[in-house]
Amino acid sequence: VQLQASGGGLVQAGGSLRLSCAASGSIFSPNIMAWYRQGPGKQRDLVASITNGGITNYANSEKGRFTISRDNAKNMVYLQMNSLKPDDTAVYYCNLGFVASGVPYTYWGQGTLVTVSS
């Protein structure tokens, strides 16, 4: 399985960005796709996740500003980020997890950098 993230860039505070992540390979269902981020000098934290059934979960600080969605037919996951703040500056990673034959698997994309200027 490979994950390819894209859509990062430089944006002013208050602006918006949409991240995309394409998954390819042998993907089992049910599964969860997610976005994590790692800011400078910080640990990698969950931003939002979504099951293949469409159940979503958000970190508290992102609720109302970020929206995660997915296209199961295309094995894509998206993160729409609005009202961006300088604190949102981070490398954003997409993640895919599932269990196959009783074995848990987790995969990471390469990360895409989001920089929010004040």
C-alpha positions, 0 to 999 in steps of 0.5 A: 500500500502506498499513500501520496499526499498533496495540496500543502503550501503557503497560505495567509492566516484566515485562508483555506487549503485542501489536502488530498491523499491517494491510496493505492495497493491492496486495501482491506475494508473496513478501514480508517483513513486519517490526517495527522500533523507534526508541527516544528518541535512537536509530536505527531498528532491526530487531526481527523479520521474517517472510516470507510463507512463515513464516520468521522472524528476530529481533534477538538481544536479542529472542529468547525474549521477542518472537514475530512472526507473520502471517496471510497471508489477512488481510495482518496481522502481529503482535508478541507482546512478553513480559517487557518492559523499560524499554529496550523503550520505543520507537516500533514501526513495521511494515514491508512489503517485496517486489519487483515487476517487478524493482523493490524496494518498501518501506512503513512504518506510522505507528508505535505507541508502547510505553512500559515503566515500571520 
